[in-house]
Amino acid sequence: MTSDNAPWMQQGELLDACLQVRRQTLALAEGLSAEDCLLQSMTEASPVKWHLAHTTWFFETFVLARAESGFQPWQADWLPLFNSYYLRLGQPFARDRRGLLSRPSLAEVLAWRDNVDARLQALLATPLAPEVQALLELGLHHEEQHQELILTDIKHHFWCNPLHPAYRPDLVPVEEEEGQPPAGMAWREFAGGLVAIGNGGDAGEPGFGFDNERPRHPAWLAPFALASRLVTNSEFLAFMLDGGYGRPELWLSDGWAECLRAGWHSPLYWFRHEERWWQFTLTGARPVRMDEPVCHVSHFEAAAYARWARARLPTEMEWEYVASLAAETAADAGEDGPTLFTGLHPAPPVAGESQFRGAVWQWTASAYLPYPGYREPAGAVGEYNGKFMSGQMVLRGASCVTPPRQWRCSFRNFFPPASRWQFTGIRLARDAVGTATAPLP
């Protein structure tokens, strides 16, 4: 949300965006059975039905309740079931038991969505106060985040089924070739100095930004070098073959404990079949391609790999600074924008592509903390980001299942360091003593 609580979209644009976003969420559930939509394979991954309901709850609770004349909730007793973590609105239903909510049925949840959609359209046909427009815009971005979660969560749900069913077997053919390692990794040096970080301000990234991306502020960068591309499967496999999962000297203390506790020996979704490595994807099981970016690794694995590679993870400030330069270069070159959910799996880079966005989220060395001068928005909506600023690590970029409107350099994703079910990967950094700033592709 903008720092002054004003929307970025005009009201007519909000109506078009609302229709598009709500339809896209339903499209992600097409082809899934009611049983599929109730699965919950772990606490962190919610059922698809719950995502469909929660995003509807958000609009009813934060937009319609505030602006609709004569507001009445669709079903008042459903509200605690689909409240995620907004404690100022009451006690939510336990997160780890969402898969027990067989009622309301999927059909009833979809009817609720239809009702709320019709009411939102009627509301958008009338003049709205700027603060209501801003809440509606926030709701659209919130729903797009849940679109990504639908895909990452259903992938984990299906992975836990021994049959390993594919979410979209029709989308792309199963790859039979393992692929070839890409060109060698280049290191681009940057002089550092005082730089501006964050969303907002005349010099900042224009458009919508969540509260945790603000305020835009100065940050000091020491000279550093950043890898020209992401770490690939072939490179991570070399770490594995060199005993990376069995060498405690490479790991952070908590990471080594988690590695032993969970029995990690490869990225999540990798498995051995017919004497080769395979991976489970949303489009089916297929051999691991050596040229793809490695994904589904935790911060602990990323940090261990970086130490093994005699490098480190970048800070979020280093990442944003270089990604902003790359974004300017891409805009100057007139490159096309991203395509929504292309392939549902990170693709190998094309020649010269840096893959700052659209392949995998990239772990940084930065803890998720507030920016200087950060203030939570007023009211229950202020629980959206700020209260999670403890025990989490920042990821930057965007993955192959991130909706394109979320692709911005200032976006701050965050997860606990042991998390692996998101499309999370690795970009390396190093300290540097040079002063030249290398050109980006």
C-alpha positions as CSV (number, residue, x, y, z in Angstrom):
1,M,0.0,0.0,0.0
2,T,1.2,3.5,-0.7
3,S,2.7,5.4,2.2
4,D,-0.1,8.1,2.0
5,N,-2.9,5.5,1.8
6,A,-3.7,6.5,-1.7
7,P,-4.5,4.1,-4.6
8,W,-2.3,3.9,-7.7
9,M,-5.1,2.7,-10.0
10,Q,-8.0,4.8,-11.1
11,Q,-11.4,3.4,-10.2
12,G,-12.1,2.1,-13.7
13,E,-8.8,0.3,-13.8
14,L,-9.6,-1.3,-10.4
15,L,-12.8,-2.8,-11.9
16,D,-11.0,-4.3,-14.8
17,A,-8.2,-5.6,-12.5
18,C,-10.7,-7.0,-10.0
19,L,-12.5,-9.0,-12.7
20,Q,-9.2,-10.3,-14.1
21,V,-7.6,-11.3,-10.8
22,R,-10.6,-13.0,-9.4
23,R,-11.1,-15.0,-12.7
24,Q,-7.4,-16.0,-12.7
25,T,-7.7,-17.5,-9.2
26,L,-10.7,-19.6,-10.3
27,A,-8.8,-20.7,-13.4
28,L,-6.0,-22.1,-11.2
29,A,-8.5,-24.4,-9.5
30,E,-9.9,-25.7,-12.8
31,G,-9.5,-29.4,-13.2
32,L,-9.1,-30.0,-9.5
33,S,-11.6,-32.2,-7.6
34,A,-13.2,-31.2,-4.4
35,E,-10.9,-33.8,-2.7
36,D,-7.9,-32.1,-4.3
37,C,-9.0,-28.7,-3.0
38,L,-9.2,-30.0,0.6
39,L,-5.7,-31.5,0.8
40,Q,-3.3,-30.0,3.4
41,S,0.1,-31.8,3.4
42,M,1.8,-29.6,6.0
43,T,1.1,-26.7,8.3
44,E,2.7,-24.2,5.9
45,A,0.7,-25.3,2.8
46,S,-3.1,-24.5,2.9
47,P,-5.9,-26.3,1.0
48,V,-6.8,-24.7,-2.4
49,K,-10.4,-24.3,-1.0
50,W,-9.1,-22.3,1.9
51,H,-7.2,-20.0,-0.5
52,L,-10.4,-19.5,-2.5
53,A,-12.3,-18.7,0.7
54,H,-9.6,-16.5,2.4
55,T,-9.2,-14.2,-0.6
56,T,-13.0,-13.8,-0.6
57,W,-13.0,-13.2,3.2
58,F,-10.4,-10.5,2.7
59,F,-12.6,-8.4,0.3
60,E,-15.7,-8.9,2.4
61,T,-13.9,-8.0,5.6
62,F,-11.7,-5.1,4.6
63,V,-13.6,-3.6,1.6
64,L,-17.3,-4.4,1.7
65,A,-17.6,-4.1,5.5
66,R,-16.2,-0.6,5.2
67,A,-17.9,0.7,2.2
68,E,-21.1,-1.3,1.4
69,S,-24.4,0.3,2.5
70,G,-26.3,-2.0,4.8
71,F,-23.4,-4.5,4.9
72,Q,-24.1,-8.0,6.1
73,P,-21.5,-10.9,5.9
74,W,-22.4,-13.8,3.7
75,Q,-22.1,-16.2,6.6
76,A,-20.9,-14.7,9.8
77,D,-19.9,-18.1,11.3
78,W,-17.5,-18.7,8.4
79,L,-15.4,-15.6,9.2
80,P,-13.1,-17.2,11.8
81,L,-12.5,-20.2,9.5
82,F,-10.9,-18.2,6.8
83,N,-9.2,-15.5,8.8
84,S,-5.5,-16.2,8.4
85,Y,-3.7,-14.2,11.2
86,Y,-5.6,-11.0,11.9
87,L,-6.0,-11.3,15.6
88,R,-7.6,-7.9,15.9
89,L,-10.6,-9.4,14.1
90,G,-10.9,-12.4,16.4
91,Q,-9.2,-15.8,16.9
92,P,-8.6,-17.6,13.6
93,F,-9.1,-21.3,13.1
94,A,-5.9,-23.2,13.7
95,R,-3.6,-23.0,10.6
96,D,-2.5,-26.6,10.8
97,R,-6.1,-27.9,10.8
98,R,-7.4,-26.1,7.7
99,G,-7.6,-29.5,5.9
100,L,-10.3,-30.6,8.3
101,L,-12.7,-27.9,7.0
102,S,-14.8,-30.2,4.8
103,R,-17.7,-27.8,5.4
104,P,-18.5,-25.3,4.0
105,S,-18.3,-27.3,0.8
106,L,-16.3,-26.2,-2.3
107,A,-19.6,-25.4,-4.0
108,E,-20.6,-23.2,-1.1
109,V,-17.3,-21.4,-1.1
110,L,-17.6,-20.7,-4.9
111,A,-21.1,-19.4,-4.4
112,W,-19.7,-17.0,-1.7
113,R,-17.0,-15.9,-4.2
114,D,-19.7,-15.2,-6.8
115,N,-21.7,-13.2,-4.3
116,V,-18.8,-11.1,-3.2
117,D,-17.7,-10.5,-6.8
118,A,-21.1,-9.2,-7.7
119,R,-21.1,-6.9,-4.6
120,L,-17.6,-5.6,-5.5
121,Q,-18.7,-4.8,-9.0
122,A,-21.8,-2.9,-7.7
123,L,-19.5,-1.0,-5.3
124,L,-17.1,-0.1,-8.0
125,A,-20.0,1.4,-10.0
126,T,-20.3,4.1,-7.4
127,P,-17.8,6.8,-6.4
128,L,-15.4,5.4,-3.7
129,A,-13.2,7.2,-1.2
130,P,-9.5,7.0,-1.9
131,E,-8.9,4.9,1.2
132,V,-11.5,2.3,0.0
133,Q,-9.9,2.2,-3.4
134,A,-6.5,1.7,-1.7
135,L,-7.8,-1.3,0.3
136,L,-9.4,-2.8,-2.8
137,E,-6.0,-2.5,-4.7
138,L,-4.3,-4.1,-1.7
139,G,-6.8,-6.9,-1.9
140,L,-5.9,-7.6,-5.5
141,H,-2.2,-7.8,-4.8
142,H,-3.0,-10.0,-1.8
143,E,-5.0,-12.3,-4.0
144,E,-2.2,-12.6,-6.5
145,Q,0.1,-13.7,-3.7
146,H,-2.4,-16.4,-2.9
147,Q,-2.4,-17.4,-6.6
148,E,1.2,-18.2,-6.2
149,L,0.5,-20.1,-3.0
150,I,-2.2,-22.2,-4.7
151,L,0.5,-23.5,-7.1
152,T,3.2,-24.0,-4.6
153,D,0.9,-25.6,-2.1
154,I,-0.8,-28.0,-4.6
155,K,2.6,-29.1,-5.7
156,H,3.5,-30.1,-2.2
157,H,0.1,-31.8,-1.7
158,F,0.5,-33.9,-4.8
159,W,4.2,-34.7,-4.0
160,C,3.0,-36.4,-0.8
161,N,0.8,-38.8,-2.9
162,P,2.9,-41.8,-3.9
163,L,1.2,-41.6,-7.4
164,H,2.8,-38.2,-7.8
165,P,-0.2,-36.8,-9.9
166,A,0.6,-33.9,-12.2
167,Y,-1.3,-30.6,-11.7
168,R,-1.1,-29.7,-15.4
169,P,0.3,-32.7,-17.5
170,D,-1.0,-31.0,-20.6
171,L,0.9,-27.8,-20.3
172,V,4.3,-28.9,-21.5
173,P,5.7,-32.2,-22.7
174,V,7.9,-34.1,-20.2
175,E,11.5,-33.3,-20.9
176,E,13.5,-36.4,-21.7
177,E,16.9,-34.7,-22.0
178,E,19.0,-33.7,-19.0
179,G,20.2,-30.4,-20.7
180,Q,23.7,-29.0,-20.8
181,P,25.4,-26.7,-18.3
182,P,25.2,-23.1,-19.3
183,A,28.2,-20.8,-19.9
184,G,30.5,-20.1,-17.0
185,M,29.4,-17.8,-14.3
186,A,30.7,-14.2,-14.6
187,W,31.3,-11.9,-11.7
188,R,30.2,-8.2,-12.1
189,E,31.9,-5.8,-9.7
190,F,30.2,-2.7,-8.3
191,A,31.7,0.2,-6.5
192,G,29.0,0.5,-3.9
193,G,28.5,3.7,-2.1
194,L,25.4,5.5,-1.0
195,V,22.3,4.2,-2.9
196,A,18.5,4.5,-2.5
197,I,16.6,1.4,-1.6
198,G,12.8,0.8,-1.4
199,N,9.6,1.6,-3.2
200,G,8.4,5.2,-3.3
201,G,9.5,8.8,-4.0
202,D,10.1,10.5,-7.3
203,A,13.2,8.5,-7.8
204,G,11.8,5.3,-6.6
205,E,10.0,2.4,-8.3
206,P,6.6,3.8,-9.4
207,G,3.4,2.1,-8.7
208,F,2.0,-0.1,-5.9
209,G,4.2,-1.3,-3.1
210,F,3.5,-3.1,0.1
211,D,4.1,-1.3,3.4
212,N,7.2,-3.4,4.1
213,E,8.9,-2.0,0.9
214,R,8.7,1.6,2.3
215,P,9.9,4.1,3.0
216,R,12.6,4.6,0.4
217,H,15.8,5.3,2.2
218,P,19.6,5.6,1.7
219,A,21.8,2.5,2.3
220,W,25.6,2.2,2.2
221,L,27.1,-0.6,0.1
222,A,30.7,-1.7,0.3
223,P,32.3,-2.7,-3.0
224,F,30.9,-6.1,-4.0
225,A,30.5,-8.5,-6.9
226,L,27.4,-10.3,-8.0
227,A,27.0,-13.4,-10.1
228,S,25.7,-12.8,-13.6
229,R,23.3,-15.7,-13.4
230,L,21.6,-18.1,-11.0
231,V,23.2,-21.3,-9.6
232,T,22.2,-24.2,-11.8
233,N,21.3,-27.8,-11.1
234,S,24.6,-29.0,-12.4
235,E,26.5,-26.7,-10.0
236,F,24.4,-27.8,-7.1
237,L,24.9,-31.4,-8.0
238,A,28.6,-30.9,-7.8
239,F,28.1,-29.6,-4.2
240,M,26.1,-32.8,-3.4
241,L,28.7,-35.1,-5.0
242,D,31.4,-33.3,-2.9
243,G,29.6,-34.4,0.3
244,G,27.9,-31.0,0.8
245,Y,25.1,-32.4,2.8
246,G,27.5,-34.3,5.1
247,R,30.0,-31.5,5.9
248,P,29.0,-29.5,9.0
249,E,31.7,-27.0,8.4
250,L,29.7,-25.6,5.5
251,W,26.5,-25.1,7.4
252,L,25.1,-22.6,9.8
253,S,24.5,-24.2,13.2
254,D,20.7,-24.2,12.9
255,G,20.9,-25.3,9.3
256,W,23.1,-28.3,10.2
257,A,20.6,-29.3,12.9
258,E,17.7,-29.0,10.5
259,C,19.6,-31.0,7.8
260,L,20.1,-33.9,10.2
261,R,16.6,-33.7,11.7
262,A,14.9,-33.6,8.3
263,G,17.3,-36.0,6.5
264,W,18.1,-33.6,3.7
265,H,20.3,-35.0,0.9
266,S,19.1,-33.1,-2.2
267,P,16.7,-30.2,-3.1
268,L,13.0,-30.8,-2.3
269,Y,11.3,-32.8,-5.1
270,W,14.4,-34.5,-6.3
271,F,14.5,-38.3,-6.3
272,R,16.6,-41.1,-7.8
273,H,15.1,-43.2,-10.5
274,E,16.9,-45.6,-12.9
275,E,20.3,-44.4,-11.7
276,R,19.7,-40.7,-12.4
277,W,18.2,-37.8,-10.6
278,W,14.6,-36.9,-11.4
279,Q,12.4,-34.0,-10.1
280,F,8.7,-33.7,-9.4
281,T,7.1,-30.7,-11.2
282,L,3.6,-29.3,-11.5
283,T,3.6,-30.8,-15.0
284,G,4.8,-34.2,-13.9
285,A,8.0,-36.1,-13.0
286,R,10.9,-35.6,-15.3
287,P,14.7,-35.9,-15.3
288,V,16.6,-33.1,-13.7
289,R,17.9,-30.7,-16.4
290,M,21.4,-29.6,-15.7
291,D,21.0,-26.2,-17.2
292,E,18.0,-25.1,-15.1
293,P,18.3,-22.9,-12.0
294,V,18.3,-25.0,-8.9
295,C,15.1,-24.5,-6.9
296,H,13.3,-25.7,-3.8
297,V,16.3,-25.2,-1.5
298,S,16.2,-23.6,1.9
299,H,18.2,-20.6,3.1
300,F,20.3,-23.0,5.0
301,E,21.2,-25.0,1.9
302,A,21.8,-21.8,-0.1
303,A,24.2,-20.5,2.6
304,A,26.0,-23.9,2.7
305,Y,26.4,-23.9,-1.1
306,A,27.7,-20.4,-1.1
307,R,30.4,-21.2,1.5
308,W,31.3,-24.3,-0.5
309,A,31.6,-22.1,-3.6
310,R,33.9,-19.7,-1.7
311,A,31.2,-17.0,-2.0
312,R,28.3,-15.7,0.0
313,L,24.7,-14.7,-0.5
314,P,24.0,-11.1,-1.4
315,T,22.3,-8.7,1.0
316,E,18.9,-7.6,-0.1
317,M,20.3,-4.1,-0.7
318,E,23.0,-5.4,-3.0
319,W,20.4,-7.4,-4.9
320,E,17.9,-4.6,-5.3
321,Y,20.6,-2.1,-6.5
322,V,21.9,-4.4,-9.2
323,A,18.4,-5.6,-10.2
324,S,17.3,-2.0,-10.6
325,L,20.1,-1.4,-13.0
326,A,19.2,-4.5,-14.9
327,A,15.6,-3.5,-15.1
328,E,16.5,-0.1,-16.5
329,T,18.7,-1.8,-19.2
330,A,15.8,-4.2,-20.1
331,A,13.3,-1.3,-20.3
332,D,15.7,0.6,-22.6
333,A,16.1,-2.4,-24.8
334,G,12.3,-2.6,-25.2
335,E,12.0,-6.2,-24.0
336,D,8.5,-7.7,-23.7
337,G,6.9,-8.1,-20.3
338,P,6.6,-11.4,-18.5
339,T,4.1,-14.0,-19.3
340,L,1.8,-15.4,-16.5
341,F,2.8,-18.8,-15.2
342,T,4.8,-19.8,-18.3
343,G,5.7,-23.5,-17.9
344,L,5.2,-23.6,-14.1
345,H,8.9,-24.4,-13.7
346,P,12.0,-22.3,-13.9
347,A,13.5,-22.4,-17.4
348,P,17.2,-22.4,-18.4
349,P,18.5,-18.9,-19.1
350,V,18.8,-17.7,-22.6
351,A,22.1,-16.1,-23.7
352,G,22.9,-13.1,-21.6
353,E,19.8,-13.4,-19.4
354,S,20.4,-12.6,-15.7
355,Q,17.1,-14.0,-14.4
356,F,16.6,-11.5,-11.7
357,R,12.8,-12.2,-11.9
358,G,10.6,-15.0,-13.3
359,A,12.7,-18.1,-12.5
360,V,13.2,-18.5,-8.8
361,W,13.0,-16.4,-5.6
362,Q,16.6,-15.7,-4.5
363,W,17.7,-16.0,-0.9
364,T,19.6,-13.1,0.6
365,A,21.8,-12.8,3.6
366,S,19.4,-10.2,5.1
367,A,17.1,-10.9,8.0
368,Y,13.5,-9.6,7.5
369,L,13.5,-6.3,9.4
370,P,11.7,-3.0,9.1
371,Y,13.2,-0.2,7.0
372,P,14.3,2.9,8.9
373,G,11.1,5.0,9.5
374,Y,8.7,2.1,8.8
375,R,5.3,2.4,10.3
376,E,2.5,-0.2,10.2
377,P,-0.7,0.9,8.5
378,A,-3.5,1.6,11.0
379,G,-6.1,-1.0,12.0
380,A,-6.2,-4.7,11.5
381,V,-4.8,-4.5,7.9
382,G,-1.5,-3.4,9.6
383,E,-1.0,-7.0,10.6
384,Y,-0.3,-7.9,7.0
385,N,3.5,-7.6,7.1
386,G,5.0,-5.9,10.2
387,K,4.4,-8.5,12.8
388,F,6.4,-11.1,10.9
389,M,9.6,-9.2,11.2
390,S,11.3,-11.8,13.4
391,G,12.9,-15.1,12.5
392,Q,12.5,-14.7,8.7
393,M,15.0,-14.2,5.9
394,V,14.4,-12.0,2.9
395,L,14.1,-13.3,-0.7
396,R,14.2,-11.1,-3.7
397,G,13.0,-11.4,-7.3
398,A,10.0,-13.4,-8.4
399,S,9.5,-17.0,-9.4
400,C,8.0,-18.8,-12.4
401,V,4.7,-18.9,-10.6
402,T,4.7,-15.3,-9.4
403,P,2.0,-13.1,-11.1
404,P,3.8,-10.5,-13.2
405,R,2.3,-7.5,-11.3
406,Q,4.4,-8.6,-8.4
407,W,7.6,-8.4,-10.4
408,R,9.3,-5.4,-9.0
409,C,12.8,-4.8,-7.7
410,S,11.6,-3.5,-4.4
411,F,9.4,-6.5,-3.5
412,R,10.4,-8.1,-0.2
413,N,9.4,-11.8,0.1
414,F,10.2,-13.5,3.4
415,F,10.2,-17.1,4.8
416,P,11.7,-19.0,7.7
417,P,15.2,-20.2,6.7
418,A,14.3,-23.9,6.6
419,S,11.5,-23.3,4.1
420,R,11.8,-25.3,0.8
421,W,8.4,-25.6,-0.8
422,Q,8.5,-22.3,-2.5
423,F,10.4,-21.9,-5.8
424,T,13.6,-20.7,-4.0
425,G,17.1,-20.6,-5.5
426,I,20.5,-19.1,-5.3
427,R,22.5,-16.2,-6.6
428,L,26.0,-15.7,-5.3
429,A,27.9,-12.6,-4.2
430,R,31.4,-11.8,-3.1
431,D,33.2,-9.0,-1.4
432,A,35.2,-6.9,-3.9
433,V,37.9,-4.3,-3.7
434,G,37.4,-2.8,-7.2
435,T,35.6,0.4,-8.0
436,A,34.4,-0.2,-11.5
437,T,30.7,-0.8,-12.1
438,A,30.4,-3.5,-14.8
439,P,27.7,-3.2,-17.5
440,L,24.7,-5.5,-17.3
441,P,23.1,-7.4,-20.2
